[in-house]
Amino acid sequence: MRSRYSAYALLSEKPDLQGYLLLTWHPESRPEHLEAESAIKWLGLQVKRYQTLDADHAIVEFVARYKFTDNFGGKAERLHETSRFERIENRWYYLDGKFD
């Protein structure tokens, strides 16, 4: 989870991280491509909860804070999500998430 957040936070400066994000996405839900979002500045990540469901399934609840670069002096926004991850051949993949 933290590595995916870091990749998103650096994506506008390092667009090649799109490949990393796609590789960490579950094959059943992976988009064909990602666009670097240069209008967002990520400010921080707080993992609220991590729960192992079984040997190959887990959920992570997190809050990520960000600001739009055209309103950087304004109030920060929050992305609150509970994400599902699945382990395939000993590697974890982001499956999907619900926004709170």
N, C-alpha and C positions, 0 to 999 in steps of 0.2 A: 504494500500500500504506500509506504513512504517513498519508495523508489519511483512509483508512478506519479505521485504528487511532485516530486523533484523534477521529473521529466517534463511535466506540464508547466511547472514554474519556469523552466529554462527553454521551453519550446520556441518562443519568439526569437531568442538569440541563437538557438541551435536547432534548426528545423530537421536535422537528421535524427533527432530524438523521436520523431514520428515513427520511425522503424522500430525503435525499442518499445514504444507504447503499443504498437500493433502486435509485436511478438509476445507481449505480456497479456494480451486480450484473448479470451477463450475463443477457440475456432468457431463455435456455434453462434457467437454474438459479435464477432469482430467486424468492424466496418471495413470497407475496401481501402479507404484512405482517411487521413486527418488533415485538417487545415491548421496551421499555426495561428493562434489567436493573439495578435499583437496589441489588442485594445484592452487586455487584462494584465494587471500586475498582481501576482499571488503573494500574499502577506504572511501566511502561516497555516500550519496543519495541527489539529488536535485530534488524536485518536481517542474516542470516548469509550469504545468497547470493542473487544475482540472475543469471538466465541468460536471454538472448534465444535462443529456439529458431528463430525466423524473423522476418520483418518484422511479423507480426501475432500472435505467440504468445510468451509469456515465463512463467517461473516465479520465484517469490520464496520463499525459505525464511526463516522468522523465528521468534523466540521473544518472546512477550509475557508479562510478569509481572503478576500480579494477586493481590488478597486479597479474601476475602469480608468484607463490612463487619461481620458479626456475630462475626467472629474476627480483627479487625484487628491485634491484638497477636500473632497466630500467624504461622506460616510462610507465605511467599508461594508461590503456585502458578505453574506455567509452562504456557503453551500453545505447543507447538512444532508448526508447520504448514509444509507446502510447498504454496503456492497457485499455481493456474494462472490466467493472465490472457490475454485475447484483445482485440486491437484491432479495433474496428469503426468505420469512417468516422473514423479518426484519434483515437478515444477508447478508453482502456483500460477493460476491464470484468473484474471478479472472476468467474471461471468456477466454480471449486471448489477444494477443498484436501484434503490427506491429513495426518492428525495423526500425529506421531512420538512 
